[in-house]
């Protein structure tokens, strides 16, 4: 399993869960030191092999280097998780500078597209591959619940559009593309006691645990079943 943006939050939690399920894990972060820390945590927690890589999703050369590095360790990828993308807050276009806007769009849109492109040969080498995209409810039409910047909304809408068309085009090859579109949710730490005790009733905010459970459920289905997307209601 390859996971982008695995240095913290949902990406890190998914890497730990994947290790516990026996997966060989390849994790990336913008900082190699951060990626190494997570890889060490995965190996210490479950004994699963974990490999750290640096990857800036706004930099095409960095993405290509990441894919080439993984190809040096394995001949296939069974699951690619496009988790990494920059969050940007602010209600007004002038709430942040141009560089932050460009980086948000590049990491979310170009990053997802190029990561999928450069890992596609390894995905095609799998007997049954899955691509999981952590999108956002911000990609849904007329969803105004998030306090995110308009650039984040634009990036997530484009990411969802890419995932939709690539799902249709890769399905004949047996590669499933799955998108999760959650609202804002709380990060959890699988290494903390609170992970198993987090409240998860109908009246509670969405948790990272539930988002990850949905992703693992989808990739665990028989190959005749393809779940294209998850959309979450928020009370």
C-alpha positions in Angstrom: 0.0 0.0 0.0 1.3 3.4 -1.0 0.0 6.4 1.1 0.7 10.0 0.3 0.6 12.7 2.9 1.2 10.0 5.6 3.2 12.3 8.0 0.3 13.0 10.2 -3.5 12.7 10.7 -5.5 10.3 8.6 -2.6 9.2 6.4 -0.5 8.2 9.4 -3.4 6.5 11.0 -4.1 4.5 7.8 -0.5 3.5 7.5 -0.6 2.1 11.1 -3.9 0.3 10.3 -2.5 -1.1 7.1 0.6 -2.4 8.9 -1.6 -4.2 11.4 -3.4 -5.9 8.5 -0.1 -7.2 7.2 0.5 -4.8 4.3 3.9 -3.7 3.2 3.6 0.1 3.5 5.2 2.9 1.5 4.6 6.3 3.1 5.4 9.7 1.8 5.6 13.2 3.4 7.1 16.5 2.4 9.9 15.9 5.0 11.9 12.7 4.8 12.4 12.9 8.6 8.7 12.9 9.1 8.1 10.0 6.7 10.9 8.0 8.5 9.2 8.6 11.9 5.9 7.2 10.6 7.6 4.2 8.9 9.4 3.4 12.2 6.1 3.7 14.1 4.4 1.2 11.7 7.3 -1.3 12.0 7.4 -1.0 15.7 3.7 -1.3 16.1 3.0 -4.3 13.8 6.3 -5.6 12.5 5.1 -4.7 9.0 7.8 -3.6 6.5 7.4 0.2 6.0 9.4 2.4 3.7 9.7 6.2 3.9 9.9 8.6 1.0 9.9 12.3 0.6 7.3 13.7 -1.9 6.1 17.2 -2.5 2.8 16.7 -4.4 3.1 20.2 -5.9 6.4 19.2 -7.6 6.1 16.8 -10.6 9.8 15.8 -10.3 9.3 14.8 -6.7 6.3 12.7 -7.6 8.2 10.9 -10.3 11.1 10.3 -7.9 8.7 8.8 -5.4 7.2 6.4 -7.9 10.7 5.4 -9.1 11.8 4.8 -5.5 8.9 2.5 -4.7 9.5 0.6 -7.9 13.0 -0.1 -6.6 11.4 -2.1 -3.7 8.4 -3.9 -5.3 7.1 -5.1 -8.6 3.5 -4.1 -7.9 1.3 -1.8 -5.9 -2.1 -3.2 -4.7 -3.4 0.0 -3.2 -2.6 3.6 -3.9 -4.1 6.1 -1.4 -4.1 9.7 -2.6 -4.4 11.2 0.8 -2.0 14.1 0.7 -3.3 17.6 -0.2 -2.9 21.0 1.3 -5.8 22.4 3.4 -6.2 26.1 3.1 -8.6 28.2 5.3 -10.2 31.5 4.7 -13.5 32.7 3.4 -12.2 35.5 1.1 -9.9 35.2 -1.9 -7.7 37.8 -0.2 -7.3 35.8 3.0 -4.1 34.3 1.7 -1.3 34.9 -0.8 -1.0 33.7 -4.4 1.7 31.2 -3.6 -0.5 29.4 -1.0 -3.4 29.3 -3.5 -1.2 27.9 -6.2 0.3 25.3 -3.9 -3.2 24.2 -2.7 -4.5 23.6 -6.2 -1.2 22.0 -7.4 -1.0 19.5 -4.5 -4.6 18.5 -4.6 -5.2 18.4 -8.4 -1.9 18.0 -10.1 -0.5 15.9 -7.2 -3.4 13.4 -7.4 -3.3 13.2 -11.2 0.5 12.7 -11.5 0.7 10.3 -8.5 -2.0 8.2 -10.2 -0.2 8.4 -13.5 3.3 7.4 -12.3 2.1 4.6 -10.1 -0.2 3.2 -12.8 2.4 0.7 -14.2 2.8 -0.8 -10.7 -1.0 -0.8 -10.2 -1.4 -2.6 -13.5 1.1 -5.3 -12.3 -1.3 -6.2 -9.4 -3.8 -9.0 -9.7 -6.4 -6.5 -8.4 -5.5 -2.9 -7.6 -7.4 -0.1 -5.9 -6.9 3.7 -6.0 -8.4 5.4 -3.0 -8.8 9.2 -3.1 -9.4 11.2 0.1 -11.5 14.0 -1.4 -13.9 16.1 0.7 -17.5 17.1 1.0 -16.3 20.4 -0.3 -16.3 18.7 -3.8 -20.1 18.3 -3.7 -22.3 20.8 -5.4 -23.5 23.7 -3.2 -21.7 22.3 -0.1 -20.9 25.4 1.9 -20.3 23.8 5.3 -16.5 24.1 5.4 -14.6 27.3 6.4 -12.0 26.4 3.7 -10.6 28.8 1.2 -12.2 28.9 -2.3 -9.0 27.5 -3.6 -9.5 24.4 -1.5 -13.0 24.0 -2.8 -11.7 24.3 -6.4 -9.0 21.8 -5.8 -11.3 19.2 -4.3 -13.9 19.6 -7.1 -11.2 19.0 -9.7 -9.9 16.0 -7.8 -13.4 14.5 -7.7 -13.8 15.1 -11.4 -10.5 13.4 -12.2 -11.4 10.4 -9.9 -14.8 10.0 -11.6 -13.5 9.8 -15.1 -10.5 7.7 -14.3 -12.7 5.2 -12.4 -14.8 4.7 -15.6 -11.7 4.3 -17.8 -9.7 2.0 -15.5 -12.6 -0.3 -14.5 -12.2 -2.5 -17.6 -8.7 -3.3 -16.5 -9.9 -4.4 -13.1 -8.5 -1.3 -11.3 -11.1 0.2 -9.0 -11.0 3.9 -8.1 -12.7 4.8 -4.9 -13.4 8.3 -3.6 -14.3 9.3 0.0 -15.9 12.7 0.4 -16.2 13.3 4.2 -16.9 16.6 5.9 -14.4 17.9 8.4 -13.5 15.1 10.8 -11.4 14.6 13.8 -7.9 13.1 13.6 -7.2 10.0 15.7 -4.0 8.3 16.8 -4.1 4.5 16.6 -1.3 4.4 19.1 -3.3 6.2 21.8 -5.9 4.6 24.1 -8.5 7.1 22.9 -8.5 5.5 19.4 -10.6 2.6 20.6 -12.7 4.7 22.9 -13.6 7.5 20.6 -17.4 8.2 20.6 -18.9 7.2 17.3 -22.7 7.5 17.8 -25.1 9.2 15.4 -24.8 12.5 17.4 -21.0 12.6 17.3 -18.7 14.3 14.8 -17.2 12.0 12.1 -14.0 10.4 13.2 -10.8 9.3 11.3 -11.6 5.8 12.5 -14.9 5.7 10.5 -13.3 7.3 7.4 -10.5 4.7 7.4 -13.0 1.9 8.1 -14.9 2.9 4.9 -11.7 2.8 2.8 -10.7 -0.6 4.1 -14.3 -1.9 3.6 -14.2 -0.8 -0.1 -10.9 -2.3 -0.9 -11.9 -5.5 0.9 -14.8 -6.3 -1.4 -14.7 -9.0 -4.0 -13.6 -7.7 -7.4 -17.1 -7.9 -8.9 -18.1 -5.1 -6.5 -16.8 -1.6 -7.2 -17.8 1.2 -4.8 -17.1 4.4 -6.6 -17.6 6.9 -3.8 -18.7 7.4 -0.2 -20.7 10.5 0.8 -21.3 11.3 4.4 -24.3 13.0 6.0 -23.7 15.5 8.7 -26.2 16.4 11.3 
